[in-house]
Amino acid sequence: MKLFEIEYISLIAGFILLIVGLWGIISQRNIIKMIISFSILDTSVHLLLVAVGYIRNRTAPIIDSSVNKLNAANEITDPLPQALVLTAIVIGVGITALLLTYALKLFRQNSSLEINQYKSLKW
Amino acid sequence: MVNPIYIVAVLLGTAFLLGLFRKKGTGIIALVALAFPVFVSASWFFHFLSGNTEVLNFFTAGAKPPFSINLQLGIEEALFTMVINVLGFLGYTYLYRDFKEQGIKSTVLFLILIMGLNVLIMSRDIFNLFVFLEIVSIAIAGLIYLKRGADTAIAGFKYLIALGVISTFLLIGIAFFYLFSGTLNIDDFLNSNLPAVKGMSMAVFLILMAILLELKPFPANGWALDVYQAAHPGISAMISSGTATASIFLLYKLLPLSSIDWLPYISIIGAITFIGSNLLGIAQKDSNRLLGYSSVGQIGLMLIIIGMAPQLGEHFNLIFLTVFISHFLAKAGLFWISGIIKKDNIRQWSVLRKNKLLLFMFGFFLLTLLGFPPFPSFYGKWQLIMELAHGSQFIWLALILAGSFFEGMYLIRWFGFAMKEKDESEEKLTIHWEKMIPPVIFTVFVMGASYFANNSSDYGHTLNLIPIYFVIALFLLDFLPAFVKNSLVIASMIIYSILLYPDISDDTLRLVFAGIFMIGGVLTLFAGYSVKGKREGFFPFVVMMYAGLIGLIEAENLFQFFFAWEIMTLGSYFLILRGKKSIKHAFNYMLFSLGGAYLIFIGFALSYFGQDSLDLSIISATTLPGWTYTLLAIGFLTKTAAIGLHIWLPGAHAEAESDVSPMVSGILLKAGAFGLILLFLLMGAEQSEQHSLLYILGWLGAITAVGGNLLAVFQEDAKRLLAYSSVGNLGYILFALAFMTNVGWLTAITYSINHFLFKTLLFLAIGGVVMRVKTHNMYEMGGLIKKMPWSFIAVLIGIITLAGIPPLAGYGGKWLFYNAVLTKGWYFQGALIFFSGTIAFLYAFKLIYSVFLGQPKDKFRNVKEAPIWYLIPQFILMIGIMVFSARPDLILKPIGTMLSQSNYFPTDPLNWEDVTATTNLGYWSGYKIMIVIGVMFVVLLGWLMIMSRKAQKIKQFNIVYAGERPFTPGTTHFSHNMFSNYYKAIGFLSWPVATGFWNGVNLFTHNVADNIRRIYSGNGQTYIVHIMIYTIVIYLLMF
């Protein structure tokens, strides 16, 4: 059954997490919960990236004892998406950190983390 | 040449090192680091500009893709990195002080921001673009908090969450792009010719959608507007001009990836953004948020242009670059000014008046945005509209002008507040010099850009720019005393007229109007000698107005005509705005003028449809005569203030300064009349299918004449009375023109000359009186004949001409007029005009009686005669009236000959025998009438003097009140509420229907804007929902 192969599972999981993350961002009133939802969204994309780059029956693109150096190109999965994921994770961390900083600033100034309470800028 | 990779290296390296050392002087180091990229990109730009076309490709880490990232630098990249780097350098200069207070972190972020923007433009690797988009977002998000507070914090939070979601789209798009294409390199992909698969177009859709969302399309842009409002204006300037530039270039770079044609959708997205954003701006009060709306709107316009690229062909570069550079320079400049004055509400911007330079730059940038000539986007917009018409994209043309009109509405209102609203702030405006440098430099750049735009435009070289240079010179000479500048302007106008004369001496029609504009201009300027001091900001605009007027005469193609029309509008707007209570009236004037100008613009564009030249004559050959002529006629009628479009006129003319009123009433209105004449000439007498249009215009003229005169009767304000009288008189002119017969046109010309002579005379005389008595209300005046005898004579001559009483020129006009009516057979309309002539008697009497006759008021016991500088032009005008009354043939004969000999109106001409004019219906000799009436006058006067030699002179207080003393003597004056009986009878005709209608339109627009903008609920989550719905809608539209 193709559907239960690892790349499809991760693809589907990725999409489910994507929807969970988006839903969380627009439905959770608490700013911290919104940030967590954002992290889920972020993770879902990472999962998708890895799933896209996966080639069945191959190993991680790390040249060590398990890989024949001469035949590496045929034994490892596509290294590029994995490199991209690393970069994307770093960026995600940066953005999450900045979001949390803003949450902290907001809480210190107004003692509230309800997104509904911050509507002074509008129209 | 320095390899551009060092831009990245230097900025990144400096940012790291600053973080390590934390020494003093970081600001200077950062400035030097920011100057370096300016140098690199500028040197490459000029390298490419000087003919080198080889595009530079370079790689990171010394390897080829896919192991490294390739960057590209061609002339486009060099140009865009250059403008961004200049913005970066100046933006840092502007924020120098704020960064110093905040410490090193913000400086580091700023350097990273500029680096990110550079890479966004040069990089050819999609994933790399994603990374640097994120870097830019993070840098901006950090910089937003430069101004501390809960508002900025929540704005930053919304910004990050929204961009987080957008970049998720982008990353998914990139992942699947890689899956289907196996590459991340744009060039590799473009060279590989992969077959189009459904999944691929979905991936590209996500990528392009993310970039589009970064461009803040309406209505999925609430997060961006909040940032514009809350962030430090110095940062908003970077977002509005910097990141928007990079994003739009990114879109341009990535568009070829798609196998689907995105361009139509981009145009639609742009149009919705341009119109929606500008409409919503109308209801906006917060200045930074308003600038945000305007930014978004301008990006919308650029999107339209990008989407239309195939239709625009070779003109795309000029159109896009002029619109882009106008937005880029002006928006940054306006945000910078906003940061200097630190006022949130647009009404409080009156504080700008404390600093002349700031006020000047504010107006300068607003006009740049609005695309008035000679600013760069004028050339772009002209070309855009013309090309759209050529490609028969009429709906787009209308949409673009509608959006521009909305933009005009709020920008002009804002400018009015800055110029006229009461300045309530007590404190002094503290200005740091380093904050002034960037906007000043951008002002200079705008001028440079205008120069280049003019040179690159197809028709720029046909323009006569000497008057524009003279206007600039007058701005620089504004420190001189008024009388010096006045003499300078008068001398230049005389010299210009003399130089111009040989060119137009064979075209009598143009000569007449040139005479009205130039002689009238010099005469009205004489009155300006009575003003003491410097009179700052007056003379440049006077010259601008007259330059525009004379430009209309000189215009040989549509471009020149429209250029002159806009210049004239602009100059007159500033002149009208100078009046004490003019804020509302000048705004109305400008709105109607802008609307009218756009109608004329569309009319020109329609006549260009299917033709290759821009010569004025293409109007005759238009393939869409109905639309073209109707739009042009309505456009010109806004200037002549036909009834229904007249509501701006009374206030604008009445509240203007004493010597400005005659300029705008006696002279400026003739621009509309000249436009109509030109239009009708080009329509040709034989255009039989235009009969219904002419018939309607005839009726409109008749109704305008009655309405204007009727409204004049019920005015208590002397200048308003004259203003309404102008409405009526222009109605006569329109009516007579619509005859399209030889005598009808002679009537119109006679009326034009007459109206110029007597209205300028009356406005000067009444202006002189108003200057002395300090009120416009006629019932507060009275009995001034003994104090101001010369003004009395002027007004007397003026109203005799106005009312068409023999022997003066007004009578000649009437005679011609009845001839024309009887020949044409428009009896009913003619009766209306006859009726309105009777009404004119009423207000003419009211004017002279209430002001000069009756009982003098106690408080005006020591009033002096009007200034001599007001009287001199009045007497010259009176001589003019006398000459034209006695010898009308001097002007009318050559015009009649011209009309008969050309193929316009060969039939039924006016025949001249010496000084006597004859038609089939009778004859008229101004000269003989003058003699007959003169003799009668002398005889009667002598008779009266003999009869009344025993009469007793009565002192003013030689009267008895019948035991009662009136408590408000003013209201017992005969002239107070004069004609109230007439009002009871026909007052309902003067109800402000038109004003009510336009107020309703205004209110409706405001309400629509105010209701729609409530979609920006302020809730960050709503904004995310907007983004998602927007994406889904676009997806459904495309697939």
Interface residues (C-beta under 8 A of the other chain):
Chain A: L18 L22 I25 I26 S27 I31 M34 F38 L41 D42 V45 L48 L49 V52 G53 L80 P81 L84 T87 A88 I91 G94 I95 L98 L99 Y102 A103 K105 L106 Q109 N110 I115 N116 Y118 K119 S120 L121 K122 W123
Chain B: P66 F127 V131 E134 S137 I138 A141 G142 Y145 G149 A150 D151 A153 I154 A155 G156 F157 L160 I161 G164 V165 T168 L171 I172 I174 A175 F176 Y178 L179 L184 D226 Q229 A230 A283 Q284 R1013 R1014 Y1016 S1017 G1018 N1019 G1020 Q1021 I1024 V1025 M1028
